[in-house]
Amino acid sequence: MVAAEDAGKIGVAEKLGIEPGMTVQELGWDEDVDDNLRAAVEEQVGGDLLDEDADEVINVVLLWWREDDGDLVDALINATGPLAEDGVIWVLSPKTGRPGHVEPSDIAEAVPTAGLAQTSNIGVADDWAGVRLVWPKSAKAKR
């Protein structure tokens, strides 16, 4: 039986489309990340999140991204290297009014340049929003 406080945590992992046994890579970790979200994802996959040195094929990338983190296009391109054909990248950025907030238009501009397509936006934690990115359907045929 799942405790009430655990039910909410598992819910966020499911909202992110994360299923047991998936390989999840975390990029951009810093002390400001949401530990409850991380714990929920680890619980859902049944293991630890992989870091940038992982050499496995990745199902889901959690990319914590803040306004001053550099070039988002470069970060997205680097994240796509080990990404599975049906893989997903979640760009997790601080919500409006929070330190490090990234304008949605900045993310939207970077996505096609990195060869990806944006599919949805959701709130993933009190301070963090998520933007779901996938390979465009036309790119899957070419890969």
C-alpha positions in Angstrom: 0.0 0.0 0.0 1.3 3.5 -0.9 1.4 6.1 1.8 -0.5 9.3 1.0 2.7 11.4 0.8 4.3 8.9 -1.6 1.3 8.9 -3.9 2.0 12.6 -4.9 5.6 11.8 -5.6 4.8 8.8 -7.7 2.3 11.0 -9.6 5.0 13.4 -10.8 7.1 10.6 -12.2 4.1 9.2 -14.0 3.2 12.7 -15.3 6.7 12.7 -16.8 6.0 9.4 -18.6 8.6 7.5 -16.5 7.9 3.8 -16.1 9.6 1.2 -14.0 12.9 0.0 -15.5 13.5 3.0 -17.7 16.9 4.6 -18.0 16.8 8.2 -16.8 19.7 10.6 -17.1 19.9 13.8 -15.1 21.8 16.8 -16.4 22.3 20.2 -14.9 21.9 19.1 -11.3 22.6 21.8 -8.7 21.6 22.4 -5.1 18.3 24.2 -6.2 16.8 21.1 -7.9 13.6 19.6 -6.5 14.7 16.6 -4.4 11.1 15.3 -4.1 10.9 15.0 -7.9 14.2 13.3 -8.1 13.2 10.8 -5.3 9.9 10.1 -7.1 11.7 9.4 -10.4 14.3 7.1 -8.7 11.4 5.3 -6.9 9.5 4.8 -10.1 12.5 3.4 -12.1 13.8 1.4 -9.2 17.3 2.8 -9.3 19.5 5.8 -9.4 19.5 8.6 -12.0 22.4 8.5 -14.4 24.8 11.4 -14.8 26.3 13.0 -17.8 29.0 10.2 -18.0 26.5 7.4 -18.6 27.0 5.4 -21.7 23.7 3.6 -21.8 20.8 4.3 -24.2 18.6 6.8 -22.4 14.8 6.7 -22.3 14.3 10.0 -20.4 16.6 13.0 -19.9 15.9 15.4 -17.0 17.7 18.6 -18.0 17.6 21.1 -15.1 18.0 24.5 -16.9 18.3 28.0 -15.6 18.6 31.4 -17.3 22.4 31.6 -16.7 23.3 28.0 -17.6 24.8 28.9 -21.0 23.7 27.8 -24.5 20.5 25.7 -24.4 21.0 24.5 -28.0 24.4 23.0 -27.1 22.9 21.4 -24.0 20.1 19.8 -25.9 22.3 18.6 -28.7 24.6 17.0 -26.1 21.5 15.4 -24.4 20.3 13.8 -27.7 23.5 11.8 -28.2 22.5 8.8 -26.1 18.8 9.4 -26.4 16.7 6.4 -27.6 14.6 6.9 -30.8 11.4 7.1 -28.7 13.2 9.0 -25.9 12.1 12.2 -24.2 14.0 15.2 -22.9 12.3 17.2 -20.1 13.7 20.7 -19.8 13.0 21.6 -16.2 13.3 25.3 -15.5 12.3 27.6 -12.7 8.7 28.9 -12.8 8.0 32.5 -13.5 9.1 34.8 -10.7 11.7 32.2 -9.4 15.4 32.8 -9.6 16.8 31.5 -12.9 13.5 31.6 -14.7 13.8 30.9 -18.4 11.4 32.5 -20.8 9.3 29.9 -22.7 10.2 31.7 -25.9 13.9 31.0 -25.3 13.2 27.3 -25.0 10.9 27.3 -28.0 13.6 28.9 -30.1 16.3 26.4 -29.1 14.2 23.3 -29.7 14.1 23.1 -33.5 17.7 24.2 -33.8 18.6 21.2 -31.7 16.6 19.0 -34.0 13.7 18.4 -31.5 10.0 19.1 -31.2 8.2 20.5 -28.2 5.1 18.6 -27.2 3.8 19.8 -23.9 4.4 22.0 -20.8 3.5 21.0 -17.2 4.2 22.0 -13.7 6.4 19.4 -12.1 7.1 20.9 -8.6 6.4 24.0 -6.6 9.3 25.9 -8.2 9.8 24.0 -11.5 8.0 23.7 -14.8 8.8 21.0 -17.4 8.8 21.2 -21.2 8.6 17.9 -23.0 10.8 17.4 -26.1 10.9 14.5 -28.5 12.4 13.7 -31.9 10.2 15.0 -34.6 8.3 12.3 -36.5 10.2 13.1 -39.7 13.6 12.7 -37.9 12.7 9.3 -36.6 12.5 7.9 -40.1 16.0 9.3 -40.9 17.7 8.0 -37.8 
